[in-house]
Amino acid sequence: MRQQLRDRGQFLRAFLTNPRQVGAVLPTSRRAVREMLDLADIPAAELVVELGAGTGVSTGEILDRLGPDGRLVAVEVDPQLAELLTARFADPRLQVVCDSAENLDLHLGGKRADVLVSALPYTSLEAGLRRRILDLLPAALAPRGVLLVIQYSPLMLPELRRRFASVRQRICPWNVPPAFLFACRLDSGG
Ligand SMILES: C[S@@+](CC[C@H](N)C(=O)[O-])C[C@H]1O[C@@H](n2cnc3c(N)ncnc32)[C@H](O)[C@@H]1O
């Protein structure tokens, strides 16, 4: 409970410092995180990549589901949030990267993600940055991988459909505000 309050304080600080970059006043609810992660096979993944890890609500749940030989690369642009993530999760499977998601290539050593989780606030990011990040997502994903996206509106659906052959959508009302969850695949069989 105390940790949750501290996290909310840190998240609010990040939001007040850079509202368009954070895009929300509260971290995602545990329920919404679980419903999103249920859309992928995390235990079977060799490499999971998380974009916009924030205070780590998804990071912890991914680590709980990840196998002993799996790896998680969590990318967070806010230095104080990245520091919090590094301090919180002393897990050898986790690499916290403090950088913008647009530089993802630099941190994957030529590997592609089996599961790519994106909590970036696409609708409030500057248009050029949004396009650069969206454009790199398909190439960052393994051929049979899945991209999970959490948003607060369906506005990104056409952008995702343009880049992925299969996009499934569901809504989780157990979040403030309700969360739109997307599972995107490069092949249409998913
Ligand atoms: C809506 S918050 C989600 C945080 C967390 N995943 C959650 O669900 O509570 C978006 C996060 O993305 C981070 N972010 C925004 N732009 C980014 C970028 N270009 N690269 C990496 N992280 C970014 C913000 O600092 C913030 O922590």
The ligand as a Gaussian input file, in Angstrom:
#p B3LYP/6-31G(d) Opt

LIG

0 1
 C        1.002000       6.063000     -19.774000
 S        2.591000       5.891000     -18.985000
 C        2.583000       4.106000     -18.724000
 C        3.492000       3.688000     -17.598000
 C        3.363000       2.238000     -17.149000
 N        3.703000       1.300000     -18.184000
 C        1.959000       1.964000     -16.671000
 O        1.251000       1.223000     -17.353000
 O        1.575000       2.479000     -15.623000
 C        3.706000       6.108000     -20.350000
 C        5.181000       5.941000     -20.002000
 O        5.931000       6.034000     -21.222000
 C        7.110000       6.787000     -20.974000
 N        7.538000       7.336000     -22.280000
 C        6.983000       8.347000     -22.982000
 N        7.627000       8.556000     -24.133000
 C        8.620000       7.638000     -24.185000
 C        9.619000       7.328000     -25.142000
 N        9.752000       8.032000     -26.273000
 N       10.450000       6.307000     -24.882000
 C       10.349000       5.588000     -23.736000
 N        9.426000       5.838000     -22.775000
 C        8.569000       6.852000     -22.997000
 C        6.670000       7.836000     -19.966000
 O        7.759000       8.410000     -19.282000
 C        5.739000       7.013000     -19.074000
 O        6.452000       6.394000     -18.035000

